[in-house]
């Protein structure tokens, strides 16, 4: 069952705490971490699961650090459907998902799109509000299972992601 809650300002501190733990385990120079997903957008309703994006020089180093991720409580999931990604998920003490970690090599288009989407929603609160309304609608319609919820958001996310990438290219000129 998908649970969507009001934005919690403590999510930013939760990201910082988790990023510090990962940096301690792997070395701060080994991985650059970003807070992504709806919990990273102030005011946006979200599943209470922190999404982290990691950027590394080489995925082989991530693969070699399996024991460190497991020691932090992460389940190592491999690519999980996205080539050249390493995906990890973590559960809280109650057995509920608490963190998702997506790791890509530097220069990956996936890093660019995730950050552009996040930054676009932060800069365009009206779009973030539309996204929140869609999430609430999907929950109200009884699409409480994960796959239906993700499928219900897909067209919106694809459209806004394209807008976000164009917006980011216009701002930076090089994306």
C-alpha positions as CSV (number, residue, x, y, z in Angstrom):
1,X,0.0,0.0,0.0
2,X,1.4,3.4,-1.0
3,X,1.3,6.1,1.7
4,X,1.6,9.7,0.8
5,X,2.0,12.3,3.5
6,X,2.5,16.1,3.8
7,X,6.0,17.3,3.4
8,X,8.2,16.9,6.5
9,X,11.0,19.5,6.9
10,X,12.9,16.8,8.9
11,X,13.5,14.9,5.6
12,X,16.4,17.2,4.7
13,X,18.1,16.4,8.0
14,X,17.3,12.7,7.5
15,X,19.1,12.9,4.1
16,X,22.1,14.7,5.7
17,X,22.4,12.0,8.4
18,X,22.2,9.2,5.8
19,X,24.6,10.8,3.5
20,X,27.1,11.2,6.4
21,X,26.8,7.5,7.3
22,X,27.4,6.5,3.6
23,X,30.4,8.9,3.4
24,X,31.8,7.5,6.6
25,X,31.4,3.9,5.3
26,X,32.8,4.6,1.8
27,X,34.8,7.7,2.0
28,X,33.4,11.2,1.1
29,X,35.6,11.3,-2.0
30,X,34.2,8.0,-3.2
31,X,30.6,9.1,-3.7
32,X,28.8,12.4,-4.2
33,X,25.3,12.3,-2.8
34,X,22.2,14.3,-3.7
35,X,18.7,14.3,-2.1
36,X,16.2,13.6,-4.9
37,X,12.6,12.6,-5.2
38,X,9.5,14.2,-3.7
39,X,11.0,14.4,-0.2
40,X,13.6,16.8,-1.6
41,X,11.0,19.3,-2.8
42,X,9.7,21.6,0.0
43,X,5.9,21.6,0.3
44,X,5.4,18.5,-2.0
45,X,3.5,15.5,-0.6
46,X,5.5,12.4,-0.7
47,X,5.9,8.8,0.3
48,X,8.0,9.0,3.5
49,X,10.9,7.3,1.8
50,X,14.1,9.2,1.3
51,X,15.6,9.0,-2.2
52,X,19.3,9.5,-2.5
53,X,21.3,9.7,-5.7
54,X,24.9,8.7,-5.7
55,X,27.4,9.7,-8.4
56,X,30.7,7.7,-8.5
57,X,33.7,7.5,-10.8
58,X,33.4,3.7,-11.3
59,X,30.5,1.3,-10.5
60,X,33.1,-1.5,-9.9
61,X,34.0,0.3,-6.7
62,X,30.3,0.3,-5.6
63,X,30.1,-3.4,-6.4
64,X,33.2,-4.0,-4.3
65,X,31.5,-2.1,-1.3
66,X,28.6,-4.5,-1.0
67,X,29.5,-5.3,2.6
68,X,29.6,-1.6,3.6
69,X,26.1,-1.0,2.2
70,X,24.8,-4.1,3.9
71,X,26.4,-3.0,7.2
72,X,24.4,0.3,6.8
73,X,21.2,-1.8,6.5
74,X,20.8,-1.6,2.7
75,X,19.6,-4.5,0.5
76,X,21.8,-4.7,-2.6
77,X,19.5,-4.9,-5.6
78,X,21.9,-4.6,-8.6
79,X,20.7,-2.7,-11.7
80,X,17.1,-3.6,-11.1
81,X,16.0,-2.8,-14.6
82,X,18.1,0.2,-15.3
83,X,21.5,-0.6,-17.0
84,X,24.6,1.0,-15.4
85,X,22.7,1.7,-12.2
86,X,23.2,0.2,-8.7
87,X,20.1,0.3,-6.6
88,X,19.8,-0.2,-2.9
89,X,16.9,-0.1,-0.5
90,X,16.7,0.1,3.2
91,X,13.9,-0.7,5.7
92,X,13.3,0.9,9.1
93,X,12.9,-0.9,12.4
94,X,9.2,-1.6,11.6
95,X,10.1,-3.2,8.3
96,X,8.9,-0.3,6.1
97,X,11.0,1.1,3.3
98,X,12.8,4.2,4.5
99,X,15.5,4.8,1.9
100,X,16.2,4.3,-1.8
101,X,19.7,4.8,-3.1
102,X,20.3,5.0,-6.9
103,X,24.0,5.1,-7.9
104,X,25.3,6.0,-11.3
105,X,28.7,6.8,-12.8
106,X,29.6,10.5,-13.3
107,X,28.2,11.9,-16.5
108,X,25.2,9.6,-16.6
109,X,22.1,11.0,-18.3
110,X,20.2,9.6,-15.3
111,X,22.0,11.9,-12.9
112,X,21.2,14.8,-15.1
113,X,17.5,14.0,-15.4
114,X,17.0,13.3,-11.7
115,X,18.6,16.6,-10.7
116,X,16.8,18.6,-13.4
117,X,13.4,17.2,-12.3
118,X,14.1,18.0,-8.7
119,X,15.4,21.5,-9.4
120,X,12.5,22.2,-11.8
121,X,9.9,21.3,-9.2
122,X,11.7,23.4,-6.6
123,X,11.7,26.4,-9.0
124,X,8.1,25.9,-10.2
125,X,5.9,25.4,-7.1
126,X,2.8,25.4,-9.3
127,X,4.1,22.3,-11.1
128,X,4.9,20.7,-7.8
129,X,1.4,21.5,-6.6
130,X,0.0,19.8,-9.7
131,X,2.2,16.7,-9.0
132,X,1.0,16.6,-5.4
133,X,-2.6,16.8,-6.5
134,X,-2.1,13.9,-9.0
135,X,-0.6,11.8,-6.2
136,X,-3.5,12.5,-3.9
137,X,-5.9,11.7,-6.7
138,X,-4.2,8.4,-7.4
139,X,-4.5,7.5,-3.7
140,X,-8.1,8.6,-3.5
141,X,-9.0,6.5,-6.6
142,X,-7.8,3.4,-4.7
143,X,-4.6,2.9,-6.7
144,X,-2.8,2.0,-3.5
145,X,-0.5,-0.6,-4.9
146,X,3.0,0.4,-5.9
147,X,2.8,-0.5,-9.6
148,X,-0.6,1.3,-10.2
149,X,0.7,4.3,-8.4
150,X,3.9,4.5,-10.4
151,X,2.0,3.8,-13.6
152,X,-0.5,6.6,-12.8
153,X,2.3,9.1,-12.4
154,X,4.2,8.1,-15.5
155,X,2.7,10.4,-18.1
156,X,3.0,13.4,-15.8
157,X,6.6,12.6,-14.8
158,X,7.7,12.0,-18.5
159,X,6.2,15.4,-19.5
160,X,7.6,17.3,-16.7
161,X,11.0,15.6,-17.0
162,X,11.2,16.8,-20.6
163,X,10.3,20.3,-19.5
164,X,12.8,20.1,-16.7
165,X,15.6,19.0,-19.1
166,X,14.8,21.8,-21.5
167,X,14.7,24.3,-18.6
168,X,18.1,23.1,-17.3
169,X,19.7,23.3,-20.7
170,X,18.4,26.9,-21.0
171,X,19.9,27.7,-17.6
172,X,23.2,25.9,-18.0
173,X,23.6,25.7,-21.7
174,X,25.5,22.5,-21.6
175,X,23.1,19.7,-20.5
